[in-house]
Amino acid sequence: MREEVRRRLRRLARTALPILQCAIAAGLAWVVAKDLVGHARPFFAPIAGVVVLGVSLGQRLRRVVELVVGVSVGIGVGDLLISMIGSGPWQIALVVALAMSTAVLLDSGTVIALQSGSSAVLVATLLPPGDSAGVNRMVDALIGGLIGLGVAALIPANPITVAHRQGRAVFGELALALRGAASAVEDRDPARAAAALTRARGSQKALEDFRAALETGSEIATIAPIRWRRRSELEHYRSAAAPIDYAMRNTRVLLRRTIAALRDGESVPERLPEVLRALADATERLRDELARGDEPVHARRVALEAGRAATADLLTDGGFSMRVVVAQLRSIVVDLLQATGVGREDASAALPAMGARRPEK
């Protein structure tokens, strides 16, 4: 029970700032629409402010456009048709269908379609055709949306904090998968490799959350002046995102071939577990250096050393599946080097050819 309460409190703490932003935006939107613009009951202005901000971060600029366009389409279609065909159950159904279809043709966003439909219902049920309340709703949508953006710009979340939180999860999952492969190879245990593969397959959600966090961080760093100085740190994460995704995919392939090699009784290169753990170390170093805002030079060095070890001397007695494992290992090295900022061609060129022998010490 205590752990569950703590988990819920942590979740509340993570969303406390968006909730505060929504509350402030709703109050300000009402004041501006009612006292400055002069709308009698501008209920949609605070609604628009909350919709634009939301508890989830990201895509706020898009939400403003979708809100205003959606409301405009719904009111326009509804006003035109109701004035021609009157109001009733089938008329409401027709107006909503046409308004939402028009919105979908204009854009694929969900907000624009929902706002078109709800605005069409408003015109079809409450507002006489041509009534100015429809135009007021459009103005309220614009007021709420712009105030929501203003609040997000003046009271922004820290984009690096969001990236740190999701990045730790992604890098941690990759390191765990590599260590799981190392333990499975070391113990000749296909069941352990299968368990590591199952966990690695479940990491896709963490990767998606990481990409969403980077999009959110980029938006915050764009619209919030006090966060502009964070853009360079965020760029390091953005550069690492795609290579880390590829590294996880290659690790899943590596684990599948590891399972096959172990089940088929293929011989395993003695140094393979050591190289896999070195790659896990490189992943964790990369995570820590990015979190500190440092150039990931240590992660780059460790990954490169592991890659140089993954030469043909690992394949002396290996069968087909184990050769695929080593080939995938080299691909993971290239992915990690790219994540540290090395270009793909340079990363590939830094590794010895597959036929090369590791020099004796």
C-alpha positions as CSV (number, residue, x, y, z in Angstrom):
1,M,0.0,0.0,0.0
2,R,2.8,2.4,0.9
3,E,4.6,1.7,-2.3
4,E,1.4,2.3,-4.3
5,V,0.8,5.6,-2.5
6,R,4.4,6.7,-3.2
7,R,4.0,5.7,-6.9
8,R,0.9,7.8,-7.2
9,L,2.5,10.8,-5.5
10,R,5.5,10.6,-7.9
11,R,3.0,10.6,-10.8
12,L,1.3,13.6,-9.3
13,A,4.7,15.4,-8.8
14,R,5.6,14.8,-12.5
15,T,2.3,16.3,-13.7
16,A,2.1,19.1,-11.1
17,L,3.6,21.8,-13.4
18,P,1.2,21.0,-16.3
19,I,-1.7,21.1,-13.9
20,L,-0.6,24.5,-12.5
21,Q,-0.2,25.8,-16.1
22,C,-3.7,24.6,-17.0
23,A,-5.2,26.3,-13.9
24,I,-3.5,29.6,-14.6
25,A,-4.3,29.6,-18.3
26,A,-8.0,28.9,-17.6
27,G,-8.3,31.8,-15.1
28,L,-6.5,34.2,-17.4
29,A,-8.4,33.2,-20.5
30,W,-11.7,33.9,-18.7
31,V,-10.6,37.3,-17.6
32,V,-9.3,38.3,-21.0
33,A,-12.4,37.0,-22.9
34,K,-14.9,38.4,-20.4
35,D,-13.4,41.7,-19.1
36,L,-11.2,42.8,-22.0
37,V,-13.0,41.4,-25.1
38,G,-16.5,41.7,-23.6
39,H,-18.0,38.3,-24.1
40,A,-20.8,37.7,-21.5
41,R,-20.1,34.0,-20.8
42,P,-16.8,33.0,-22.6
43,F,-16.9,29.4,-21.3
44,F,-14.9,28.1,-24.2
45,A,-11.9,30.4,-23.6
46,P,-10.7,28.5,-20.4
47,I,-11.6,25.2,-22.1
48,A,-9.4,26.0,-25.0
49,G,-6.5,27.0,-22.7
50,V,-6.8,23.7,-20.9
51,V,-7.0,21.7,-24.1
52,V,-3.9,23.4,-25.5
53,L,-1.8,22.7,-22.4
54,G,-3.2,19.4,-21.2
55,V,-1.6,17.2,-18.6
56,S,0.6,15.7,-21.3
57,L,3.4,17.9,-22.7
58,G,4.1,18.5,-26.4
59,Q,2.4,19.6,-29.7
60,R,0.9,22.7,-28.1
61,L,1.5,24.9,-31.2
62,R,-0.3,22.3,-33.2
63,R,-3.2,22.1,-30.7
64,V,-3.8,25.8,-31.0
65,V,-4.1,25.6,-34.8
66,E,-6.3,22.6,-34.6
67,L,-8.6,24.2,-32.0
68,V,-9.1,27.4,-34.0
69,V,-9.5,25.7,-37.4
70,G,-11.7,23.0,-35.9
71,V,-14.1,25.5,-34.3
72,S,-14.2,27.6,-37.5
73,V,-15.0,24.6,-39.7
74,G,-17.7,23.3,-37.3
75,I,-19.4,26.7,-37.0
76,G,-19.1,27.4,-40.7
77,V,-20.5,24.1,-41.9
78,G,-23.2,24.0,-39.1
79,D,-24.3,27.6,-39.8
80,L,-24.6,27.0,-43.5
81,L,-26.5,23.8,-43.4
82,I,-28.8,24.5,-40.5
83,S,-29.9,27.7,-42.2
84,M,-30.9,25.6,-45.3
85,I,-32.3,22.3,-43.8
86,G,-33.4,23.3,-40.3
87,S,-32.7,21.6,-37.0
88,G,-33.5,18.1,-35.9
89,P,-32.0,14.7,-35.1
90,W,-31.1,13.8,-38.7
91,Q,-29.9,17.3,-39.4
92,I,-27.6,17.2,-36.4
93,A,-26.2,13.9,-37.5
94,L,-25.6,15.2,-41.0
95,V,-24.0,18.4,-39.9
96,V,-21.6,16.6,-37.5
97,A,-20.6,14.1,-40.1
98,L,-19.9,16.7,-42.7
99,A,-18.1,19.0,-40.3
100,M,-15.8,16.2,-39.0
101,S,-15.2,14.9,-42.5
102,T,-14.2,18.4,-43.7
103,A,-11.8,18.7,-40.7
104,V,-10.3,15.2,-41.4
105,L,-9.7,16.2,-45.1
106,L,-7.9,19.4,-43.9
107,D,-5.8,17.6,-41.3
108,S,-5.3,14.3,-39.6
109,G,-5.2,15.6,-36.0
110,T,-7.8,14.4,-33.5
111,V,-8.4,17.8,-31.9
112,I,-9.5,19.5,-35.1
113,A,-12.1,16.7,-35.9
114,L,-13.5,16.7,-32.3
115,Q,-13.8,20.5,-32.2
116,S,-15.4,20.6,-35.6
117,G,-18.0,18.1,-34.4
118,S,-18.7,19.7,-31.1
119,S,-19.0,23.2,-32.7
120,A,-21.4,21.9,-35.3
121,V,-23.5,20.4,-32.5
122,L,-23.5,23.8,-30.7
123,V,-24.8,25.6,-33.9
124,A,-27.3,22.9,-34.7
125,T,-28.9,22.8,-31.2
126,L,-28.4,26.1,-29.4
127,L,-27.4,28.9,-31.7
128,P,-29.7,30.4,-34.3
129,P,-28.1,30.5,-37.8
130,G,-26.0,33.6,-38.2
131,D,-25.9,34.3,-34.5
132,S,-22.7,36.0,-33.3
133,A,-22.2,33.5,-30.5
134,G,-20.5,31.2,-33.1
135,V,-18.0,33.9,-34.0
136,N,-17.5,34.5,-30.3
137,R,-16.6,30.9,-29.8
138,M,-14.0,31.1,-32.5
139,V,-12.5,34.2,-30.8
140,D,-12.6,32.4,-27.4
141,A,-10.7,29.5,-29.0
142,L,-8.0,31.8,-30.2
143,I,-7.8,33.6,-26.8
144,G,-7.6,30.4,-24.8
145,G,-5.0,28.9,-27.2
146,L,-2.7,31.9,-27.2
147,I,-2.9,32.3,-23.5
148,G,-2.1,28.6,-23.0
149,L,1.0,29.1,-25.2
150,G,1.9,32.2,-23.2
151,V,1.7,30.4,-19.9
152,A,3.8,27.5,-21.3
153,A,6.4,30.0,-22.4
154,L,6.5,31.9,-19.1
155,I,6.2,29.0,-16.7
156,P,7.9,26.2,-18.7
157,A,9.0,22.8,-17.7
158,N,12.7,22.0,-17.9
159,P,13.2,20.2,-21.3
160,I,16.3,18.5,-20.1
161,T,14.6,17.0,-17.0
162,V,12.0,15.4,-19.3
163,A,14.8,14.0,-21.6
164,H,16.8,12.8,-18.6
165,R,13.9,10.8,-17.1
166,Q,13.0,9.0,-20.4
167,G,16.6,8.7,-21.5
168,R,17.6,6.9,-18.3
169,A,14.9,4.3,-19.0
170,V,16.0,3.7,-22.6
171,F,19.7,3.5,-21.9
172,G,19.0,1.3,-18.9
173,E,16.9,-1.2,-21.0
174,L,19.7,-1.4,-23.6
175,A,22.4,-2.0,-21.0
176,L,20.2,-4.7,-19.3
177,A,19.6,-6.5,-22.6
178,L,23.4,-6.5,-23.4
179,R,24.2,-7.8,-19.9
180,G,21.5,-10.4,-20.2
181,A,23.1,-11.6,-23.5
182,A,26.5,-11.8,-21.8
183,S,25.2,-13.9,-18.9
184,A,23.3,-16.2,-21.2
185,V,26.4,-16.8,-23.3
186,E,28.6,-17.2,-20.3
187,D,26.3,-19.8,-18.7
188,R,25.3,-21.4,-22.0
189,D,21.7,-20.8,-21.0
190,P,19.2,-20.2,-23.8
191,A,16.3,-19.6,-21.3
192,R,18.2,-16.6,-19.9
193,A,18.7,-15.3,-23.4
194,A,15.0,-15.8,-24.1
195,A,14.1,-13.8,-21.0
196,A,16.4,-11.0,-22.0
197,L,14.8,-11.0,-25.4
198,T,11.3,-10.8,-23.9
199,R,12.3,-7.8,-21.8
200,A,14.1,-6.1,-24.8
201,R,10.9,-6.5,-26.9
202,G,9.0,-4.7,-24.1
203,S,11.3,-1.7,-24.3
204,Q,9.6,-0.3,-27.4
205,K,7.3,1.8,-25.1
206,A,10.3,3.4,-23.4
207,L,11.8,4.3,-26.8
208,E,8.5,5.9,-27.9
209,D,8.3,7.8,-24.7
210,F,11.9,9.0,-25.2
211,R,11.1,10.3,-28.7
212,A,8.0,12.0,-27.4
213,A,10.0,13.6,-24.6
214,L,12.5,15.0,-27.1
215,E,9.7,16.5,-29.2
216,T,8.3,18.0,-26.0
217,G,11.7,19.3,-25.0
218,S,12.3,20.9,-28.4
219,E,8.9,22.6,-28.3
220,I,9.6,24.0,-24.8
221,A,13.1,25.2,-25.8
222,T,11.5,26.9,-28.8
223,I,8.7,28.8,-27.2
224,A,10.2,29.5,-23.7
225,P,13.0,32.1,-23.8
226,I,14.4,31.1,-20.4
227,R,15.0,27.6,-21.8
228,W,16.8,28.6,-25.0
229,R,20.2,27.9,-23.4
230,R,19.2,24.3,-23.0
231,R,18.9,23.7,-26.7
232,S,22.5,22.5,-27.1
233,E,22.2,19.9,-24.4
234,L,18.9,18.7,-25.9
235,E,20.6,18.4,-29.3
236,H,22.9,15.8,-27.8
237,Y,19.9,13.7,-26.8
238,R,18.3,14.2,-30.2
239,S,21.4,13.0,-32.0
240,A,21.5,9.9,-29.8
241,A,17.8,9.0,-30.1
242,A,17.8,7.2,-33.5
243,P,21.1,5.3,-33.1
244,I,20.0,4.1,-29.7
245,D,16.7,2.9,-31.3
246,Y,18.8,1.0,-33.9
247,A,21.1,-0.4,-31.2
248,M,18.1,-1.8,-29.3
249,R,16.8,-3.4,-32.5
250,N,20.2,-4.9,-33.3
251,T,20.4,-6.2,-29.8
252,R,17.1,-8.0,-30.2
253,V,18.4,-9.7,-33.3
254,L,21.6,-10.6,-31.4
255,L,19.5,-12.2,-28.7
256,R,17.5,-14.2,-31.1
257,R,20.6,-15.6,-32.8
258,T,22.1,-16.2,-29.4
259,I,19.2,-18.4,-28.4
260,A,19.6,-20.3,-31.7
261,A,23.3,-20.7,-31.2
262,L,23.0,-22.0,-27.6
263,R,20.1,-24.4,-28.5
264,D,22.1,-25.8,-31.4
265,G,25.2,-26.3,-29.2
266,E,27.5,-24.0,-31.2
267,S,30.8,-23.1,-29.6
268,V,30.9,-19.7,-28.0
269,P,34.0,-17.4,-28.3
270,E,35.5,-17.1,-24.9
271,R,35.8,-13.3,-24.9
272,L,32.2,-12.7,-26.2
273,P,30.6,-12.1,-22.7
274,E,33.4,-9.6,-21.9
275,V,32.7,-7.6,-25.1
276,L,29.0,-7.6,-24.5
277,R,29.5,-6.3,-21.0
278,A,31.8,-3.6,-22.3
279,L,29.1,-2.4,-24.6
280,A,26.7,-2.3,-21.7
281,D,29.3,-0.2,-19.8
282,A,29.5,2.1,-22.9
283,T,25.8,2.5,-22.9
284,E,25.7,3.4,-19.2
285,R,28.6,5.8,-19.6
286,L,26.7,7.5,-22.5
287,R,23.6,7.8,-20.3
288,D,25.6,9.4,-17.5
289,E,27.6,11.8,-19.7
290,L,24.5,13.0,-21.5
291,A,22.8,13.6,-18.2
292,R,25.7,15.8,-17.1
293,G,25.8,17.6,-20.4
294,D,29.3,16.4,-21.1
295,E,30.7,15.4,-24.5
296,P,30.5,11.5,-24.4
297,V,34.2,10.9,-24.9
298,H,34.4,8.1,-22.3
299,A,31.4,6.2,-23.8
300,R,32.9,6.6,-27.2
301,R,36.3,5.1,-26.1
302,V,34.7,2.1,-24.4
303,A,32.5,1.4,-27.3
304,L,35.4,1.6,-29.8
305,E,37.5,-0.7,-27.7
306,A,34.7,-3.2,-27.6
307,G,34.2,-2.9,-31.4
308,R,37.9,-3.5,-32.0
309,A,37.6,-6.7,-30.0
310,A,34.7,-7.9,-32.1
311,T,36.9,-9.0,-35.0
312,A,37.3,-12.4,-36.6
313,D,39.2,-13.8,-33.6
314,L,35.8,-14.1,-31.9
315,L,34.7,-16.4,-34.7
316,T,37.4,-19.1,-34.5
317,D,35.1,-21.9,-33.6
318,G,31.7,-20.3,-34.0
319,G,28.9,-21.7,-36.1
320,F,26.5,-19.7,-38.4
321,S,24.3,-18.2,-35.6
322,M,27.3,-17.2,-33.5
323,R,28.8,-15.5,-36.5
324,V,25.6,-13.5,-36.9
325,V,25.8,-12.6,-33.2
326,V,29.3,-11.1,-33.7
327,A,28.2,-9.3,-36.8
328,Q,25.3,-7.8,-34.9
329,L,27.6,-6.9,-32.1
330,R,29.7,-4.8,-34.5
331,S,26.5,-3.1,-35.7
332,I,25.7,-2.2,-32.2
333,V,29.1,-0.7,-31.8
334,V,28.5,1.5,-34.9
335,D,25.1,2.5,-33.4
336,L,26.7,3.5,-30.1
337,L,29.5,5.4,-31.7
338,Q,26.9,7.3,-33.7
339,A,25.0,8.0,-30.5
340,T,28.2,9.7,-29.1
341,G,28.3,12.0,-32.1
342,V,30.5,10.1,-34.6
343,G,29.3,10.0,-38.2
344,R,28.2,6.6,-39.6
345,E,31.1,6.3,-42.1
346,D,33.7,7.3,-39.5
347,A,32.2,4.8,-37.0
348,S,32.3,2.0,-39.5
349,A,35.8,2.9,-40.6
350,A,37.0,2.9,-37.0
351,L,36.4,-0.9,-36.7
352,P,38.9,-3.4,-38.0
353,A,37.7,-5.5,-41.0
354,M,36.1,-8.8,-40.2
355,G,39.1,-10.7,-41.4
356,A,41.5,-8.7,-39.2
357,R,43.1,-10.3,-36.1
358,R,43.2,-8.5,-32.8
359,P,46.8,-7.6,-32.1
360,E,48.6,-9.5,-29.4
361,K,49.4,-7.5,-26.3
